[in-house]
Amino acid sequence: MPRLDFLDRFRPVGTPGPAGPVGIPTNEATGPAAELAPVFAALIATFATNEQLVADARTAGAARIEAARRQAAGLVAAAQQDAPAARADAAARVVEQADRNAVAELAAAQDEAGRITAAAAARRDRLVARAVAHLLGGAA
């Protein structure tokens, strides 16, 4: 039984002639390891380059993370420093709005009190006249 190998598919396919599958000759004397040694040797530099790229990327990523942490800490510190002033500003705006609302409500209440006073004055004169007429009419 013939020996099947990964590289067997590259065996010579025949003499020149009609089109057929493409192949390359194998060297059975040295074996697949000897044939692939130059390929793997050429890949060693690529693997080393890839490992260096990964290491550089990890270093750059760690540096970016650290820079982002420092920036975030600075932002938090600045926010904490600005917080009392921001709270005071917000409180001042709330108090100012409350004062405006109180002034408006006071004006509305004074207007209502003026209307009630005017209505009471108009009724008072009529009620006094009725009371006097009733007393004079009842006493006479």
Secondary structure as GFF3:
##gff-version 3
##sequence-region A 1 140
A	DSSP	three_ten_helix	6	10	.	.	.	ID=ss1
A	DSSP	alpha_helix	31	139	.	.	.	ID=ss2
###
